[in-house]
Amino acid sequence: MARSKITSASKDLIDDNGAVLISVIRGEQIQIELTLSWLTNLQGYTILAKVQEGQNNSLGTIPTAIQPSGVVTTLPLLNPLTTDNKITLVIPQTLGNGWAVAPTVDKPVYGFIDLEVADTGAGNNQQIWKPFRGLVEIRYSPTEA
């Protein structure tokens, strides 16, 4: 079999199911239980989840850049040090507060979300996974107006 050119990548050795979309209503607080299926015990692991404000506009379109000097929110995690492989991610009711653009009736705003899981290793012996990343969509709520 002939070898291919080094620049003709045909196989990705690391893959995922794509980016996520979490849609919430402004002022809503929800909990999302996640199962980290490749692990069995989270003791000693460092787990971090953040949302970065997107560069939203008044049209409600999905941003392709972060908001310069935008708000970064660290999301709370429930039971992150359990002996099973489950964590609960909290989307707080304050998410979106202080953002440059607020949602309007038919125009949501977006932030970029990421979850990071780091094992107990150090230096080159540490593995850090990003099991999901994507968008948080915040929709208008009349009770938050």
Secondary structure, DSSP 8 states (H G I E B T S, - for coil): -----TT-----SS--S--EEEEEETT--EEEEEE-TT-S--TT-EEEEEEEEB---TT----SSB-TT--EEE--EESTT-SSSEEEEEE-TTTTTT-SS--BTTB-EEEEEEEEEE-S--GGG--EEEEEEEEEEEE--GGG-
